[in-house]
């Protein structure tokens, strides 16, 4: 039997991009040793999130 944390599909939440960026940045600033490191952590995290969820765009000529 699977527990809620072992579900086969990822949990979905509804949010805006702005709210996502703000939340990730706040967490990263708390985790970073310096402000610069915090912003770098936020940047890398957001990049990974966006690239993971990017859909391939087909160009039609």
LOLUM-716458 format. One line per 10 residues: number of its first residue (from 1); their letters; for each residue x, y, z of C-alpha. Coordinates in steps of 0.25 Angstrom, whole numbers, plus 5000, padded with zeros to 4 digits. Layout:
LOLUM-716458
NUM) a) X:Y:Z | ...
This chain:
LOLUM-716458
1) xxxxxxxxxx) 5000:5000:5000 | 5005:5014:4996 | 5006:5025:5006 | 5002:5039:5001 | 5017:5043:5000 | 5019:5031:4991 | 5009:5034:4980 | 5012:5031:4966 | 5009:5045:4961 | 5015:5058:4966
11) xxxxxxxxxx) 5006:5067:4975 | 5001:5079:4967 | 4999:5093:4973 | 4994:5105:4966 | 5002:5118:4967 | 5007:5130:4959 | 5021:5131:4954 | 5023:5143:4962 | 5019:5136:4975 | 5028:5124:4972
21) xxxxxxxxxx) 5040:5133:4969 | 5037:5140:4982 | 5036:5128:4991 | 5048:5121:4985 | 5056:5134:4986 | 5052:5135:5001 | 5056:5121:5004 | 5069:5122:4997 | 5073:5135:5004 | 5071:5128:5017
31) xxxxxxxxxx) 5079:5116:5013 | 5091:5124:5006 | 5103:5128:5014 | 5103:5142:5007 | 5092:5150:5000 | 5100:5147:4987 | 5100:5132:4989 | 5085:5132:4993 | 5082:5139:4980 | 5090:5129:4972
41) xxxxxxxxxx) 5083:5117:4979 | 5070:5123:4975 | 5074:5125:4961 | 5079:5111:4960 | 5067:5105:4966 | 5057:5113:4957 | 5065:5109:4945 | 5064:5095:4949 | 5049:5096:4951 | 5046:5103:4938
51) xxxxxxxxxx) 5055:5094:4929 | 5049:5082:4935 | 5035:5087:4932 | 5038:5093:4918 | 5030:5087:4907 | 5037:5085:4894 | 5033:5096:4884 | 5032:5092:4869 | 5035:5102:4859 | 5026:5102:4847
61) x) 5031:5109:4834
